Amino acid sequence: PRVRRQRQMCIRDSRSIICHPVFRPIKNQNMKYLVIDGYLDGTGIRDRANGGYVEHDELGLSPQLSQKINDWLERYWNEFYGRYKNPETVKKLDEEGQRIARLLMQEFESREESVKIEYYSDAHMKIIPFDEGIFLYYKQPYHYE
């Protein structure tokens, strides 16, 4: 009887209006959801949708931007080892990370690829919005997830 009851509940749930294809939200498969962060031993670019870090060549970044990210990461990691003692240096590193996020957005924009970019401050352990906002460039109309 218990298995039968569970099966009945599954059948009931599968007929729910929420599961109906017309009401199911659409996820934009072409959109990249990226986070720029200075986390220790990361690549500086995290894939928010699928998890994990993304290599720069996987995204097709220019060598100049890739080098800029690597240089910034090295300085961020040095500050990490110093336990973020200098708040002015941390502020400058976060501002540079936000500039890198803008440059990354411009690269995607020039290739007409859809991307959402956030900047995460590892020192403050929070997302820091910047001038253009957290979500930067959309090639296609946004679909709810």
C-alpha positions as CSV (number, residue, x, y, z in Angstrom):
1,P,0.0,0.0,0.0
2,R,2.8,2.4,0.8
3,V,4.4,2.0,-2.7
4,R,1.0,2.4,-4.3
5,R,0.4,5.6,-2.4
6,Q,3.8,7.0,-3.5
7,R,3.0,6.1,-7.1
8,Q,-0.3,7.9,-6.9
9,M,1.4,11.0,-5.5
10,C,3.9,10.9,-8.3
11,I,1.2,10.6,-10.9
12,R,-0.7,13.5,-9.3
13,D,2.4,15.7,-9.2
14,S,3.2,14.9,-12.8
15,R,-0.2,16.2,-13.8
16,S,0.2,19.4,-11.9
17,I,-0.2,22.7,-13.9
18,I,3.2,23.7,-12.7
19,C,4.8,20.8,-14.6
20,H,2.8,21.7,-17.8
21,P,5.3,22.6,-20.6
22,V,3.5,25.9,-21.2
23,F,4.1,27.1,-17.7
24,R,7.7,25.8,-17.3
25,P,10.2,28.6,-17.2
26,I,12.8,28.7,-20.0
27,K,16.5,29.0,-19.2
28,N,18.6,30.8,-21.8
29,Q,21.1,28.1,-22.8
30,N,23.3,30.6,-24.7
31,M,23.8,32.9,-21.6
32,K,27.0,32.6,-19.7
33,Y,26.8,33.4,-15.9
34,L,30.2,34.4,-14.7
35,V,31.7,35.7,-11.5
36,I,35.0,37.6,-11.3
37,D,36.7,36.8,-8.0
38,G,40.2,36.7,-6.5
39,Y,39.8,33.4,-4.7
40,L,43.0,31.7,-3.9
41,D,44.1,29.1,-6.6
42,G,41.2,30.0,-8.8
43,T,41.4,31.3,-12.4
44,G,39.6,34.5,-11.5
45,I,36.5,33.6,-13.5
46,R,33.9,31.3,-12.0
47,D,31.0,29.7,-13.8
48,R,28.0,30.5,-11.6
49,A,25.5,28.3,-13.4
50,N,27.6,25.1,-13.7
51,G,30.0,25.7,-10.8
52,G,33.8,25.6,-10.9
53,Y,36.4,27.8,-12.4
54,V,36.7,28.5,-16.1
55,E,40.0,28.6,-17.9
56,H,40.6,31.8,-19.9
57,D,41.2,29.9,-23.1
58,E,37.8,28.2,-22.8
59,L,36.2,31.6,-22.9
60,G,38.4,32.7,-25.8
61,L,39.8,35.7,-23.9
62,S,42.4,37.9,-25.5
63,P,46.0,37.4,-24.3
64,Q,46.0,40.9,-22.9
65,L,43.0,40.4,-20.7
66,S,44.1,37.0,-19.6
67,Q,47.5,38.5,-18.5
68,K,45.7,41.3,-16.8
69,I,43.6,38.8,-14.8
70,N,46.6,36.7,-13.9
71,D,48.5,39.8,-12.7
72,W,45.5,40.9,-10.6
73,L,45.1,37.5,-9.1
74,E,48.8,37.4,-8.1
75,R,48.4,40.7,-6.2
76,Y,45.1,39.6,-4.7
77,W,46.7,36.4,-3.4
78,N,49.7,38.3,-2.0
79,E,47.2,40.4,0.0
80,F,45.4,37.2,1.1
81,Y,48.7,35.9,2.5
82,G,49.0,39.2,4.3
83,R,45.6,38.6,5.8
84,Y,44.1,41.7,4.1
85,K,45.7,44.0,6.6
86,N,45.7,47.0,4.3
87,P,42.1,48.1,3.6
88,E,43.3,50.7,1.0
89,T,45.1,48.0,-1.0
90,V,42.0,45.7,-0.8
91,K,39.8,48.6,-2.1
92,K,42.2,49.2,-5.0
93,L,42.2,45.4,-5.8
94,D,38.4,45.3,-5.8
95,E,38.2,48.3,-8.0
96,E,40.6,46.7,-10.4
97,G,38.6,43.5,-10.3
98,Q,35.5,45.5,-11.3
99,R,37.4,47.1,-14.2
100,I,38.4,43.6,-15.3
101,A,34.7,42.6,-15.2
102,R,33.9,45.5,-17.5
103,L,36.7,44.5,-19.9
104,L,35.4,41.0,-19.9
105,M,31.9,42.3,-20.7
106,Q,33.3,44.3,-23.5
107,E,35.0,41.3,-25.0
108,F,31.7,39.3,-24.9
109,E,29.8,42.3,-26.3
110,S,32.2,42.6,-29.3
111,R,31.6,38.9,-30.1
112,E,27.8,39.5,-29.5
113,E,27.7,36.7,-26.9
114,S,25.2,36.9,-24.0
115,V,26.8,37.1,-20.5
116,K,25.9,38.1,-17.0
117,I,28.8,39.1,-14.8
118,E,29.1,39.7,-11.1
119,Y,32.1,40.8,-9.1
120,Y,32.8,38.9,-5.8
121,S,35.2,40.4,-3.3
122,D,37.0,37.6,-1.6
123,A,38.4,40.0,1.0
124,H,34.9,41.1,2.0
125,M,33.3,37.8,1.1
126,K,30.3,39.4,-0.7
127,I,29.2,40.4,-4.2
128,I,29.9,44.1,-4.9
129,P,27.7,45.8,-7.5
130,F,29.4,48.3,-9.7
131,D,28.3,51.2,-11.9
132,E,26.8,49.3,-14.8
133,G,25.0,46.9,-12.4
134,I,25.6,43.3,-11.8
135,F,24.1,42.0,-15.0
136,L,26.0,43.6,-17.9
137,Y,25.3,42.5,-21.4
138,Y,22.4,40.6,-23.1
139,K,22.4,39.7,-26.7
140,Q,19.0,37.9,-26.4
141,P,16.0,38.8,-24.4
142,Y,16.2,37.5,-20.8
143,H,14.2,34.4,-19.9
144,Y,13.3,33.5,-16.4
145,E,15.1,30.6,-14.9
